[in-house]
Amino acid sequence: MGPVNWLAVVLAAALALAIGIVWNGPLFRTGRQLLPGNSQRAGNYAVVGIVFLISSAMLGHMFARIGAETLAVKPWLYFMQTGGVAIAFVIPSVWLTHVRNRAEPARRVIDCLFWLIAYLAMGLVFWVLG
């Protein structure tokens, strides 16, 4: 196992958070907070940032386990791994939560696409800084 690229971990989490701010703000003009609740908006972003940091650290360890040599020869693995985690684990969880809460289908799709885009963006950061 190679070393974890901690700079990529932090920057990937920051990029995913930035995408979330834009996605839930000006892009879809939902007026929703990234993470609804009674706390202030900045506090919500901090919680989401911590969640992305944990996810990004997990991805960083996964890429360190794969190894720099393999990733240099097969750079598509960055996107297969991050997209695969989003498609296999995150999106089904979000989708089932929305179904349980009876969210409209468009909201389900928009939120699930956000998580796919966020995870692929994290893969992009790891690829660029790999």
N, C-alpha and C positions, 0 to 999 in steps of 0.2 A: 504494500500500500504506500503510495506516495504522499507527500504533504498536502494538506488542505490549503487551498488558495483563499485565505481569509479576506483579502481585499475583494475578491470576486463575490464572496458570501455577502459582505456588507453592501456592495454596490448592486448586486442582484436583488436583494431585499428592498433597497431604496428605489430601484427602478420599478419593481412590482407595486410598491406603495404609490409611486407617482402615477403609474397607469391607473391604479384604483381611484385616485383623486380625480383624474381627468375623466375616467369611464363613468363614474357616478356623479360627475358634475357637469361640465360643459358638453361632453360628448353626447350623452343621452338626455341631458336636461331633466333628470328625474327629480332633482331637489332633495334626494335622499342623502343621508350621511352614509359614509362608507360602512360604518357599523352603527346602526341606530341604538339609541338609548337615552337615558336622562343626563348623562355626563356631557361635558363640553365637547365640541367637535375635535379639538386638539387631542383630548384624552382618547377619543375613539381612534384617531389615526395612530396614536402611540400603541394601542392594543393591536391594531392590525399590523403595524410595523413589526412588533414583537413576533406575531404569528408568522409573518413573512421571513423574519430573521431565523426563526426555528426551522422553517421549511427550507430556506436557502442553506443553512448549515447542514441539514440532512443531505441536500443535493451535493454540497461541497464534499462531504465525506464519501458519497456514492462515486463521484468523479475521481476522487483520490484513490478509491478502491479499484476502479477500472484501470487507472494508470495513465500517465501522460503519454507514454509511447503508443498505447492503443488509441487514445483519443486523437493523437496527431495523425495517425493513419486513417482513422474513421471518425471524422469530425461530426458526422450526422448523428453519432451517438448522443451528443449533447441534447439534441432536439428529440430524439427518440426516447431518451430517459425522462426528460422533463415533461414532454407531452404525454408520455405513457403514464407517469404518476398522476398527472391532471385527469387524463381520460379514465384511468382505471380506479382511482380512489377519490379524488376531490370532486369531480363533476357528478358522479353518482350520489355522493353525500349531499351536495347542494341541491341536486334535482329532487331527491327524495324528501328533503326538508321542505322544499317549495311545494311539492305535491301534498305533503301533510298539512301545510299551512294554507292550502288552496290558493296559491298564487296563480295569477293568470299565465298562460303559456308563453307569452312574449317575455314576461319578466323572468321566467325560468331560463329561457334561451339566452337572454342578455346576460344574466348573472353567470351562467355556465360558460359562455364564451369569454367572459372576463377572466375566469380562472384559467382557462386554456391559454389565453393571450399572456397573462401574467407569468405562468410557468414557462411558456416558450421564450418570453423575454428574459427570464432568469437564465435559461439555457444559452441564450445569445450572449449574455454577460460572461458566463463561464467560458464560452467558446472564444470570445474576443480576448479575454484575459488569460486564457489557457496557455 
